[in-house]
Amino acid sequence: MEYYISKDKSKLNVGAIHEYLCNTSYWAKGRSLKRVKKSIENSICFGLYDSKNNMLGFSRVVTDNVVFAYLMDCFIFEDHRGKGLGTKLVKHIVEQPDLQVRLWLLGTASAHGLYKKFGFANLDNPERFMVKRDVNYS
């Protein structure tokens, strides 16, 4: 089967993205549809599709296109895993000409092996990085 990746946001199945993030992912449990829509509006989004235009995966990037890019919400729907599609999606994203930045960041609890293929590594100096969380976020 043939696959392709598109940045065309009009092709995204926002309902399916929300369903996955809100109910299946470990990192976005309970994220509202309103917040998912807003995050899509404010990000560079990548949908992975089959030849029949069914969306099989999704990811988004927040960036200044010079220094920093944050890879977020990267997933392949469960029925389509084990086919190398996650690798295809991440490779496509990090090789984008307009995303050749100095520093990429991402968070993962379970896909370290995938991201290491593309040069991602644990933080060199984690003590230099800080995080601020909104405890009232929903």
Backbone as a chain_set.jsonl record, in Angstrom:
{"seq": "MEYYISKDKSKLNVGAIHEYLCNTSYWAKGRSLKRVKKSIENSICFGLYDSKNNMLGFSRVVTDNVVFAYLMDCFIFEDHRGKGLGTKLVKHIVEQPDLQVRLWLLGTASAHGLYKKFGFANLDNPERFMVKRDVNYS", "coords": {"N": [[0.842, -1.186, 0.0], [0.44, 2.252, -0.671], [1.605, 5.282, 0.833], [1.252, 8.652, 1.98], [2.288, 11.936, 3.056], [0.946, 14.9, 4.311], [0.759, 18.463, 4.752], [-1.547, 19.795, 4.681], [-4.038, 21.199, 6.383], [-6.778, 21.039, 6.047], [-7.318, 18.454, 5.34], [-7.114, 16.969, 7.623], [-8.479, 14.742, 10.033], [-10.004, 15.934, 12.43], [-11.708, 15.172, 14.503], [-11.007, 12.464, 14.91], [-8.343, 12.782, 15.652], [-8.662, 14.209, 18.039], [-10.12, 12.298, 19.53], [-8.19, 10.233, 19.762], [-6.065, 11.564, 21.129], [-7.351, 12.477, 23.485], [-8.493, 10.171, 24.638], [-6.867, 7.871, 24.239], [-4.058, 8.358, 24.14], [-1.237, 8.683, 26.389], [-0.27, 11.112, 27.123], [-2.024, 13.217, 26.674], [-4.453, 12.901, 27.863], [-7.836, 13.59, 28.324], [-7.747, 16.049, 27.03], [-9.419, 18.771, 25.712], [-11.717, 19.133, 22.917], [-11.802, 21.723, 21.954], [-9.263, 22.701, 22.713], [-7.631, 20.96, 21.252], [-8.302, 21.708, 18.628], [-7.388, 24.381, 18.667], [-4.648, 23.955, 19.091], [-3.949, 22.723, 16.7], [-4.508, 24.779, 14.881], [-2.44, 26.537, 15.554], [-0.033, 25.355, 14.901], [2.406, 23.642, 12.83], [1.173, 21.121, 10.999], [1.126, 17.598, 10.353], [-0.278, 15.137, 8.492], [-0.572, 11.665, 8.018], [-1.382, 9.538, 5.405], [-3.242, 6.954, 3.683], [-3.508, 5.526, 0.344], [-6.16, 5.879, -0.184], [-6.86, 8.163, 1.054], [-7.335, 7.923, 3.791], [-6.716, 8.877, 7.073], [-3.902, 7.923, 8.839], [-2.057, 8.579, 10.707], [-0.582, 11.208, 12.738], [1.078, 14.279, 13.479], [2.51, 17.186, 15.027], [4.249, 20.336, 14.871], [5.757, 22.896, 16.7], [7.382, 25.891, 16.157], [10.07, 28.3, 15.568], [11.257, 28.322, 13.195], [13.978, 28.755, 12.914], [15.728, 28.545, 15.22], [14.533, 26.753, 17.053], [12.469, 23.872, 17.448], [9.611, 22.042, 18.365], [8.538, 18.869, 18.578], [5.441, 17.361, 18.61], [2.565, 15.526, 19.869], [2.744, 13.17, 18.31], [1.711, 10.393, 16.598], [0.649, 7.128, 15.468], [-2.299, 5.667, 14.419], [-3.622, 2.922, 16.222], [-4.418, 0.59, 14.723], [-2.728, 0.652, 12.562], [-0.115, 0.38, 13.217], [3.264, -0.934, 13.418], [4.152, -1.068, 10.828], [6.149, 0.563, 10.035], [5.358, 3.159, 9.782], [5.473, 5.243, 11.675], [8.2, 5.798, 11.702], [8.473, 6.675, 9.057], [6.888, 9.004, 9.158], [8.183, 10.661, 11.135], [10.735, 10.913, 9.966], [10.088, 12.296, 7.602], [9.205, 14.723, 8.71], [11.459, 15.785, 10.185], [13.207, 16.171, 8.112], [12.211, 18.253, 6.645], [12.77, 21.104, 4.674], [12.28, 23.718, 5.712], [12.414, 23.293, 8.388], [14.947, 23.05, 9.444], [16.479, 23.461, 12.053], [18.338, 24.668, 14.945], [17.86, 23.381, 17.433], [15.925, 20.688, 18.414], [13.137, 19.508, 20.273], [11.39, 17.09, 22.188], [8.967, 15.082, 23.918], [8.759, 11.878, 25.335], [7.562, 8.767, 26.557], [7.843, 6.216, 25.748], [8.887, 5.8, 23.165], [11.616, 6.018, 22.602], [13.524, 4.616, 21.065], [12.61, 4.93, 18.417], [12.907, 7.727, 18.001], [15.635, 8.097, 18.444], [16.779, 7.163, 16.108], [16.795, 9.372, 14.523], [18.54, 11.16, 15.558], [17.78, 12.239, 18.004], [18.31, 12.583, 21.495], [18.801, 11.969, 25.032], [18.571, 14.797, 27.257], [21.495, 16.774, 27.387], [22.263, 18.455, 29.484], [20.234, 18.375, 31.737], [19.75, 19.824, 34.032], [19.835, 22.435, 33.266], [17.498, 23.04, 32.069], [14.127, 24.034, 32.455], [10.731, 23.72, 33.579], [7.361, 24.811, 33.429], [4.261, 24.202, 34.691], [0.758, 24.307, 34.228], [-1.372, 23.755, 36.683], [-4.079, 23.779, 36.642], [-4.891, 23.171, 34.107], [-6.991, 21.961, 31.551]], "CA": [[0.0, 0.0, 0.0], [1.173, 3.516, -0.741], [1.306, 6.253, 1.871], [1.78, 9.99, 1.739], [2.201, 12.863, 4.176], [0.496, 16.22, 3.867], [0.63, 19.538, 5.731], [-2.844, 20.428, 4.416], [-4.871, 21.035, 7.578], [-8.166, 20.737, 5.677], [-7.431, 17.006, 5.197], [-7.041, 16.325, 8.935], [-9.69, 14.272, 10.696], [-9.829, 16.526, 13.756], [-12.436, 14.339, 15.461], [-10.201, 11.278, 15.201], [-7.169, 13.252, 16.39], [-9.124, 14.488, 19.406], [-10.465, 11.023, 20.164], [-6.958, 9.55, 20.121], [-5.344, 12.311, 22.158], [-8.145, 12.57, 24.707], [-8.886, 8.887, 25.228], [-5.916, 6.786, 24.05], [-2.681, 8.745, 24.45], [-0.926, 8.866, 27.814], [0.198, 12.479, 27.363], [-3.044, 14.254, 26.44], [-5.737, 12.421, 28.401], [-8.794, 14.613, 28.711], [-7.604, 17.317, 26.293], [-10.715, 19.119, 25.107], [-11.775, 19.347, 21.471], [-11.459, 23.13, 21.74], [-7.807, 22.828, 22.807], [-7.043, 20.245, 20.114], [-8.477, 22.576, 17.458], [-6.501, 25.532, 18.81], [-3.271, 23.495, 18.906], [-3.789, 22.494, 15.261], [-4.457, 26.102, 14.254], [-1.208, 27.237, 15.888], [1.11, 24.468, 14.674], [2.583, 23.012, 11.522], [0.622, 19.778, 11.204], [1.449, 16.574, 9.37], [-1.139, 13.975, 8.48], [-0.094, 10.542, 7.209], [-2.582, 8.993, 4.77], [-3.091, 5.882, 2.716], [-3.869, 5.922, -1.018], [-7.595, 6.205, -0.214], [-6.977, 9.38, 1.868], [-7.64, 7.656, 5.19], [-5.652, 9.348, 7.936], [-3.34, 6.827, 9.62], [-1.196, 9.12, 11.742], [-0.59, 12.658, 12.894], [2.045, 14.931, 14.347], [2.563, 18.63, 14.825], [5.495, 20.987, 15.264], [5.747, 24.308, 17.069], [8.732, 26.303, 15.819], [10.364, 29.634, 15.045], [11.881, 28.001, 11.907], [15.382, 29.134, 12.898], [16.484, 28.031, 16.352], [13.864, 25.779, 17.91], [11.264, 23.157, 17.009], [9.096, 21.098, 19.346], [7.731, 17.818, 17.955], [4.381, 17.07, 19.581], [1.371, 14.755, 19.506], [3.108, 12.277, 17.213], [1.157, 9.051, 16.785], [0.036, 6.327, 14.407], [-3.458, 4.976, 14.976], [-3.233, 1.569, 16.632], [-4.642, -0.404, 13.664], [-1.758, 0.8, 11.483], [1.233, 0.307, 13.773], [4.067, -2.094, 13.036], [4.41, -1.022, 9.384], [7.179, 1.56, 9.781], [4.751, 4.455, 9.475], [6.001, 6.239, 12.6], [9.514, 6.151, 11.172], [8.232, 7.463, 7.837], [6.363, 10.311, 9.54], [9.22, 11.451, 11.803], [11.763, 11.208, 8.953], [9.548, 13.349, 6.743], [9.142, 15.98, 9.459], [12.779, 16.341, 10.517], [13.908, 16.499, 6.874], [11.582, 19.403, 5.993], [13.752, 22.184, 4.498], [12.006, 24.871, 6.571], [12.545, 22.898, 9.789], [16.349, 22.768, 9.743], [16.724, 24.352, 13.184], [19.455, 24.301, 15.823], [17.463, 22.542, 18.558], [14.628, 20.016, 18.444], [12.757, 18.974, 21.577], [10.175, 16.277, 22.241], [8.803, 14.287, 25.117], [8.23, 10.544, 25.092], [7.745, 7.789, 27.624], [7.949, 4.859, 25.232], [9.353, 5.672, 21.78], [12.992, 6.49, 22.519], [14.196, 3.946, 19.942], [12.199, 5.575, 17.168], [13.472, 9.068, 17.868], [17.1, 8.006, 18.383], [17.132, 6.97, 14.695], [16.85, 10.683, 13.88], [19.484, 12.001, 16.277], [17.294, 12.694, 19.305], [18.997, 11.958, 22.63], [18.441, 12.563, 26.32], [19.149, 16.118, 27.447], [22.884, 16.796, 27.855], [22.32, 19.154, 30.759], [18.846, 18.577, 32.151], [19.668, 20.814, 35.101], [19.74, 23.763, 32.661], [16.151, 23.205, 31.526], [13.084, 24.158, 33.47], [9.382, 23.554, 33.067], [6.29, 25.421, 34.201], [3.012, 23.51, 34.374], [-0.491, 24.875, 34.718], [-2.048, 22.675, 37.403], [-5.519, 23.883, 36.361], [-5.092, 22.9, 32.692], [-7.91, 20.863, 31.2]], "C": [[0.883, 1.243, 0.0], [0.68, 4.468, 0.338], [1.848, 7.608, 1.454], [1.532, 10.852, 2.967], [1.858, 14.235, 3.637], [0.454, 17.193, 5.041], [-0.705, 20.278, 5.554], [-3.788, 20.161, 5.594], [-6.315, 20.695, 7.237], [-8.389, 19.235, 5.508], [-7.505, 16.284, 6.546], [-8.419, 15.909, 9.439], [-9.566, 14.699, 12.165], [-10.552, 15.708, 14.825], [-11.635, 13.111, 15.867], [-8.941, 11.649, 15.986], [-7.555, 13.503, 17.845], [-9.421, 13.192, 20.157], [-9.204, 10.295, 20.627], [-6.255, 10.263, 21.272], [-6.064, 12.248, 23.499], [-8.326, 11.227, 25.407], [-7.851, 7.771, 25.142], [-4.502, 7.162, 24.475], [-2.477, 8.856, 25.957], [-0.606, 10.327, 28.125], [-0.884, 13.545, 27.234], [-4.427, 13.817, 26.922], [-6.615, 13.593, 28.804], [-8.668, 15.935, 27.976], [-8.902, 17.59, 25.545], [-10.604, 19.293, 23.592], [-11.377, 20.785, 21.147], [-9.939, 23.322, 21.762], [-7.103, 22.095, 21.66], [-7.143, 21.115, 18.862], [-7.523, 23.766, 17.507], [-5.049, 25.129, 18.589], [-2.982, 23.235, 17.428], [-3.666, 23.827, 14.53], [-3.102, 26.761, 14.416], [0.053, 26.404, 15.689], [1.233, 24.139, 13.198], [2.169, 21.564, 11.728], [0.956, 18.866, 10.033], [0.473, 15.419, 9.536], [-0.526, 12.912, 7.583], [-1.322, 9.788, 6.719], [-2.244, 7.799, 3.886], [-3.576, 6.377, 1.349], [-5.347, 6.259, -1.17], [-7.906, 7.433, 0.648], [-7.477, 9.146, 3.289], [-6.459, 8.113, 6.033], [-5.207, 8.215, 8.859], [-2.485, 7.32, 10.776], [-1.177, 10.63, 11.698], [0.605, 13.088, 13.728], [1.984, 16.425, 14.074], [3.865, 19.163, 15.383], [5.2, 22.44, 15.597], [7.177, 24.781, 16.901], [8.83, 27.788, 15.504], [11.06, 29.528, 13.687], [13.348, 28.417, 11.802], [16.155, 28.388, 13.983], [15.841, 26.798, 16.973], [12.644, 25.157, 17.231], [10.895, 22.131, 18.07], [8.158, 20.136, 18.628], [6.721, 17.331, 18.978], [3.294, 16.179, 18.982], [1.614, 13.824, 18.317], [2.563, 10.876, 17.492], [0.69, 8.447, 15.473], [-1.141, 5.628, 15.057], [-3.125, 3.498, 15.142], [-3.392, 0.518, 15.542], [-3.564, -0.384, 12.585], [-0.312, 0.761, 11.979], [1.952, -0.954, 13.29], [4.394, -2.151, 11.563], [5.49, -0.004, 9.032], [6.642, 2.956, 9.518], [5.22, 5.564, 10.419], [7.366, 6.726, 12.138], [9.371, 7.04, 9.947], [7.789, 8.881, 8.196], [7.446, 11.19, 10.171], [10.317, 11.833, 10.815], [11.313, 12.359, 8.07], [9.593, 14.704, 7.455], [10.527, 16.564, 9.67], [13.595, 16.682, 9.277], [13.276, 17.668, 6.118], [12.602, 20.536, 5.866], [13.524, 23.368, 5.441], [12.098, 24.539, 8.057], [13.983, 22.497, 10.141], [16.814, 23.767, 10.802], [17.882, 23.832, 14.041], [19.062, 23.275, 16.877], [16.044, 22.005, 18.378], [14.383, 19.526, 19.871], [11.513, 18.118, 21.395], [10.122, 15.59, 23.581], [8.23, 12.935, 24.746], [8.485, 9.659, 26.311], [8.077, 6.415, 27.056], [8.567, 4.713, 23.847], [10.785, 6.179, 21.594], [13.732, 5.894, 21.319], [13.86, 4.577, 18.605], [12.937, 6.897, 16.99], [14.995, 9.067, 17.812], [17.578, 7.802, 16.949], [17.361, 8.298, 13.989], [17.696, 11.679, 14.672], [18.993, 12.559, 17.596], [18.022, 11.912, 20.396], [18.468, 12.583, 23.913], [19.129, 13.921, 26.446], [20.576, 16.013, 27.982], [22.981, 17.37, 29.258], [20.905, 19.4, 31.271], [18.688, 19.619, 33.25], [19.576, 22.242, 34.557], [18.343, 24.046, 32.114], [15.149, 23.246, 32.664], [11.732, 24.001, 32.793], [8.411, 24.268, 34.003], [5.002, 24.757, 33.756], [1.838, 24.254, 34.979], [-1.276, 23.745, 35.383], [-3.558, 22.691, 37.176], [-5.856, 23.599, 34.908], [-6.102, 21.765, 32.487], [-8.263, 20.933, 29.745]], "O": [[1.951, 1.259, 0.612], [-0.494, 4.465, 0.708], [2.791, 7.695, 0.668], [0.683, 10.544, 3.804], [2.411, 14.677, 2.631], [0.156, 16.81, 6.173], [-0.948, 21.283, 6.221], [-4.272, 19.044, 5.776], [-7.015, 20.114, 8.066], [-9.533, 18.782, 5.529], [-7.91, 15.124, 6.608], [-9.398, 16.64, 9.286], [-9.096, 13.944, 13.015], [-10.049, 15.57, 15.94], [-11.592, 12.76, 17.046], [-8.524, 10.913, 16.881], [-6.865, 13.066, 18.766], [-9.005, 13.027, 21.304], [-9.151, 9.797, 21.751], [-5.894, 9.639, 22.27], [-5.443, 11.991, 24.53], [-8.312, 11.159, 26.636], [-7.941, 6.805, 25.9], [-3.817, 6.359, 25.109], [-3.425, 9.093, 26.706], [-0.668, 10.734, 29.285], [-0.668, 14.681, 27.654], [-5.445, 14.312, 26.439], [-6.183, 14.482, 29.538], [-9.418, 16.866, 28.27], [-9.412, 16.728, 24.83], [-9.526, 19.566, 23.063], [-10.682, 21.026, 20.16], [-9.393, 24.031, 20.917], [-6.085, 22.569, 21.156], [-6.171, 21.243, 18.117], [-6.918, 24.118, 16.495], [-4.291, 25.874, 17.969], [-1.875, 23.505, 16.961], [-2.811, 23.982, 13.657], [-2.651, 27.472, 13.518], [1.098, 26.722, 16.256], [0.299, 24.33, 12.419], [2.757, 20.86, 12.549], [1.054, 19.301, 8.885], [0.408, 14.798, 10.597], [-0.016, 13.224, 6.507], [-2.2, 9.437, 7.508], [-1.119, 7.653, 3.408], [-4.005, 7.523, 1.22], [-5.748, 6.856, -2.169], [-9.068, 7.714, 0.939], [-7.988, 10.068, 3.925], [-5.317, 7.767, 5.733], [-6.02, 7.622, 9.568], [-2.216, 6.574, 11.717], [-1.678, 11.253, 10.762], [1.081, 12.34, 14.582], [1.482, 16.87, 13.042], [4.501, 18.547, 16.239], [4.484, 23.126, 14.867], [8.098, 24.16, 17.431], [7.832, 28.449, 15.215], [11.412, 30.548, 13.095], [13.903, 28.43, 10.703], [17.122, 27.685, 13.693], [16.553, 25.88, 17.382], [11.891, 25.835, 16.532], [11.759, 21.438, 18.606], [7.107, 20.54, 18.13], [7.091, 16.934, 20.084], [3.13, 16.094, 17.765], [0.771, 13.713, 17.426], [2.91, 10.253, 18.496], [0.382, 9.149, 14.51], [-1.0, 5.054, 16.136], [-2.437, 2.904, 14.312], [-2.555, -0.381, 15.449], [-3.491, -1.308, 11.774], [0.61, 1.078, 11.228], [1.329, -1.906, 12.819], [4.869, -3.179, 11.08], [5.723, 0.265, 7.853], [7.382, 3.837, 9.08], [5.348, 6.713, 9.997], [7.653, 7.922, 12.177], [10.072, 8.043, 9.816], [8.264, 9.85, 7.602], [7.606, 12.345, 9.777], [10.783, 12.972, 10.829], [12.077, 13.291, 7.821], [9.978, 15.71, 6.859], [10.75, 17.735, 9.36], [14.581, 17.412, 9.376], [13.764, 18.037, 5.049], [13.24, 20.895, 6.856], [14.49, 23.962, 5.92], [11.882, 25.412, 8.898], [14.197, 21.689, 11.044], [17.451, 24.774, 10.495], [18.337, 22.701, 13.873], [19.853, 22.383, 17.188], [15.091, 22.767, 18.213], [15.323, 19.172, 20.584], [10.679, 18.403, 20.535], [11.121, 15.524, 24.297], [7.314, 12.851, 23.928], [9.498, 9.796, 26.998], [8.54, 5.539, 27.786], [8.756, 3.585, 23.39], [11.122, 6.711, 20.536], [14.481, 6.595, 20.638], [14.734, 4.74, 17.753], [13.524, 7.148, 15.937], [15.587, 9.951, 17.194], [18.681, 8.23, 16.608], [18.046, 8.347, 12.967], [17.583, 12.89, 14.483], [19.729, 13.293, 18.256], [18.311, 10.727, 20.235], [17.774, 13.6, 23.882], [20.156, 14.161, 25.811], [20.838, 15.255, 28.916], [23.691, 16.839, 30.113], [20.43, 20.535, 31.238], [17.627, 20.228, 33.389], [19.269, 23.165, 35.311], [18.045, 25.179, 31.735], [15.307, 22.584, 33.69], [11.615, 24.135, 31.575], [8.621, 24.318, 35.215], [4.686, 24.75, 32.566], [1.914, 24.764, 36.097], [-1.792, 22.867, 34.691], [-4.24, 21.715, 37.488], [-7.008, 23.77, 34.507], [-6.058, 20.745, 33.175], [-9.023, 20.1, 29.253]]}, "num_chains": 1, "name": "protein.A"}
